[in-house]
Amino acid sequence: MLESSTIVTYPRGDVRGNSTVLMVSALRDDPDNVAIFVKETPFHPVDYAWADQPADKGTLSISGVEICVIRCLTAAIKAGTEEVFIDHEITARRGDPDWYFLVAHIVERSTVDTLGDIIGAPVELAVNEEYRRKLSETHTGCHLAALALNKATSGFWSKEIKRDSLGHPDLDSMTIANSKIDDICSTDTYRFGKSIRKKGLDVAGLLSGIADIQSQVNGCLVEWLSVPLVFKIVPLLAFLAEARKWQCTLPEGLAEIPCGGTHLDELPERSGRIEVDLEITDDRQGMVMRTTFSSLAAGK
C-alpha cells in the first residue's frame, strides 16, 4: 500500500534517476500492459487535467533488464486503499490530502512477468534526453510568447482586469481554451466569448489588428532573447501534485507562470529564436497562436 505521492525530479531538469519499485498495477482498459510505480522519478507524465505537454520517453532497468516505457500517465489512489485510477479515470482534485498522485510508467506486461516479483526491487530510470530537450524548448518558448502576447494586446482592454506577473492584462490565462506542445511547436487556442467581452476586451479591434499584434509579439521576443535569460522552477523537488511556478527575469521584471511541465535552464545571449504566427479562427470568435523555437547554437 502506497504512503505518499510520487516525488518528481524533472522540475530540476533530471533525466536519470534511481528508485525502488513500490507497486505494479493492471490497467482496466489495457490488459497487455501494466503500470509501474516508484518512489521517485525523473519522468514527466501527461497531466490528466491539462494535457498540454506530452509525456517523456525512456526506459526502466530492473534486475538488469531494460524495459521501454510505452506511455507515462498521471495516476491517483485514495490514501488507505489500493484501487488505482489512471488518467481519464481520475475524479479527485489535485492537492486533495486524501489522495496520492502518482507517475504511472506504462510498460508491456509480458516483460514484467518474466521478472517475477519486482516489488521492492531497485530500478534505474532513464529519460530520452533529446526528446525532453525539444519539449522543454517548446514549452519555454510558449511561456515567453504568452507574456509577449499579453504585452502586445494590453491596449485592447477598456476595464481594469487581472494582470500577469509583469503587470499586463492577462489575456493568455483568461482566454486560453486549449494548449498543445510538441517537439516542434506549441499551439495555443484562445476563445473570445461574451464573458471576456463584458470584461472589457475589444475583440473586433484585436482581430482586425492581428497582423500588427503578431509583429509586436515577435519584436518583443527578439528583444528579450538579445540578453542572457535564466529560467527556474519553484520548487525544484516536490511531490507530483504540488503547485509549481516557472520563473524568468525579463527587462520588465520577474515573470512567473504556474506550470507543471519541463523547461530550459537558460538561454545564453542570442542563442535562440522564438517566433509566433497568429491566425483568426474560422468562426472569428477566437485566435490561434503557433510558437516555434529555433536553437541558433545548434544551427536549426
N, C-alpha and C positions, 0 to 999 in steps of 0.2 A: 504494500500500500504506500503510495507516494505521500510525502510530508511537506512538500513545498513546490512552488513553480520552478520552471527551468531557469537557471542562470544563463544569460546570454552574453557572449563576449564580442559579438560583431560590432557593437557600438564603438569599441576602441580600435576596430579595424582587424581583429584577429581572423585568420583564415586557417589556423591549425589549433588543435586542442587535444587534451587527454581527459577522459572522464570514466564513469562507471555506468554500465547498463543497469537501469532501475526497473524497467518493465518492458514487456513485449505484448502488444495488443493486436487482436484481429480487427479487420475492418468490416463494417456491416455490409457495404456495397462493393467490396473488392476482395473476394476470397483468395486471390492469387498472391496478395501482398499483405504485409504486416507493418505496424508502426513500432519503431524502437525509440524508447525514451531514455535519456541520460540525465545526469545531474547538471552538467554544464556543457554548452555547445557554442561553436563559432557560427553555426548555420543560421541564416536569416530565413524564416518561414514566410509564406504568404499570409498576410493578415486576413482574418476571417471577416472583419467588418469593413475594411477599406483596402481592397486588394490592388493597390497601385503598383508596388514593386514585386516582380516575380521572385520565387524562392531561389536560394543559392543551389548550385550544382556541386557534386562532390562525392566522397566515399567515406565509409566507416571501415575500420580494420579491427576485427575481433578474432582472437585466437589465431592470428597470422593469416586470416582470410580477408581479402579486400572486397567490400560489398558496395555496389553502386547505390546511391540514394536516388530513387526514381522521382520522388517528389518530397517537398518539405512543407508541412502544413502546421497551422495552429490547432492545438487541442485543448480541451478543458476537462477537468474532473472535479467533482464536488468533494471537499475535504471529508475524510472518513469513509469514502466509498471507493469502488474500483471500476465503476462504469465510465468509459471514456467517450467523449463527444469530440468529433473532429470536423474542423472547417465549418461547412454549412449546417452541421448538426448543433452547433453551439448556440445556446439561447442566453447564457449568462452574460452579464455586463462586465466589461473589463474593469478590473480593480475590486470586484466583489470579494470581500475577505473570506467568504465561504467556498470560494473556488480557486483551484490552482490552474494556471495557464501554462501550457507545455509546448515544446517544439517536438513535433512528430516527424521522425525520419522514416519515410516510407521506403521499404525495400522488398525484394522478392521473398516470399515465404519459403520457397524451396531452398534458398541459400541459407536462411536461418535454421531450417530444420536439420540440415546436415551438421550444424554445430552443436546440437544438443541443448542443454540448459545453459543459457548465457547470462542469467540474472546474476549480477554482482561481478561480471567479467569486466576487465579493463577494455577500453575502446579508444582508438585513435581516430580523430575526426579531421578530414582534410577537405577544404572548400576549393573549388576551381577558381584560382586567383585571377585569371584573366577575365573571366565572365563577371566576377564580383567587381573588378575594377571598372569595367564598362558600365555596369548598373550604377555604381557609385558616382561615376562621372555624370551620367544622365540625370540621376536624382539631385545631385548638387546643382547642375545647370537649371533644373526645373525650379528649385527654390529661388535661385538668383533671378530667373526670368519672372517669377511671380512677384517678387519685390519690385522689379523694374516696371512691371505692368501696373502695379498699384500706383507707382510714382507718375507714370505717363497718363493715367486716367484720373488723377486727383482733381482735375478741373471740371469733371463732368458731374460732380455732386453739388446739390443745392441745399442739402441739410447736413448738420453735424452727424457723423456716422462713426462706427467702430473703426479704429485706426490700427495699422500694423506697428511693429516694433520700431520702425523708422519714422513714424508719425504721419504716414499717408493713409487715406481711406482704404480699407482693406477689401478691395473688390475681389481679390482672389479667394479669400476664405468665405466671403459672404455669398458668392455666386457660383462657385465651382460645383459641378454636378458629377463629374467623373474624371479620374486621372489614371493614365496608363503609362508605365515606364518600361522600356526595354533596353537592350544593349545598343540601340541606335538613336532613339529619340524618346522624348516624353510627349504625350498628347493629353492636353487638359481641355475639358469642355465646360463652358460657362453658360448658365441659363439666366436670362433676364426676364423674370416673371413680374406679376403685378406687385408682389410684396416688395421687391427691390426698387421698383419704380416709385412706390409710395415712400420709400426711404430717401428718395431724392436723386436717384441716378437718371441722368438724361440719356436714355437708351438710344433714341433716334440720333442724337448728336454723336454719341460714341460710335455707333455703327457707321455713320456717314464719314467719320474721321478715322476709320480703322487703318488706312494706309499711313497716315501721319503718326498714329499711335505706335504702329509697328516700327517705324523709323526711330521714334523716340526710345522705345524699349531697346532696340539694338544699339543705339548710340550710348545709352546708359550702361549696357553690358560691356561695350568696348572700353568705356572709361573705368569701370570697376576692375576689369581684368588687366588694366595697364599697370597696376601695382600688385605686389605680392598679397595673397589672401590666405588666411589660416582659418580652418573650419574645425568645429568642436561639437561633440555630442555630450550632453549633460543629462544624467550621469553616464560615465563610461561603462561601468559594470553594474548590471541590475537584473532583477527578475524580468521575465518576458513581458508581463502586463504593466510594468511600471512606466509612468509617463516620462518621455524624454524630449529634449529640445535640441534642435540644430542651431548653432550659433556661428556668426561670422562678423567681424568688424569691418564695416564699409566706410567710405568717406563721410556718409551721413550719420554714422554711429553704429551701435551694436545691433545687429539683426538677429532675431530669434523666431523660429517657427517650430511648433510642436511636430515631432516626426519620429517614427519608429524604424526608419529604413537605414540604409548604409550610405556613406558619403566619403568623399575625398578628405584627406587630412589638410592638404594645402594646394594652392596653385601659385607657383612662382610667377614673377612678373612676366606678362605677355607669353605665357606658356600654353594658353588655350584660347579657344574662341567659342562663344556661345551665341547662337543666332536663333531668333524666333520667326515664325511665319504665322500670321493671323488671318483667319477667314471667317466670314459670317455663316452661320448655319442656314440650311435651306429654308427653314421657316422664319428666318430673321428674328428669332427670339433668343438668340444666343451667339456664342463665338467659340471658335476652336483655336487654341494656341499650340503649335508644334515647336518644340525646342530641341535643337541638336547641339551636341558638344563635340568640338574637334580639338584633339591634343596636338598642338603645334610642335611640341618636342618630339612626338612620335611620327611627325610628318604626315598626319592624316588630314 
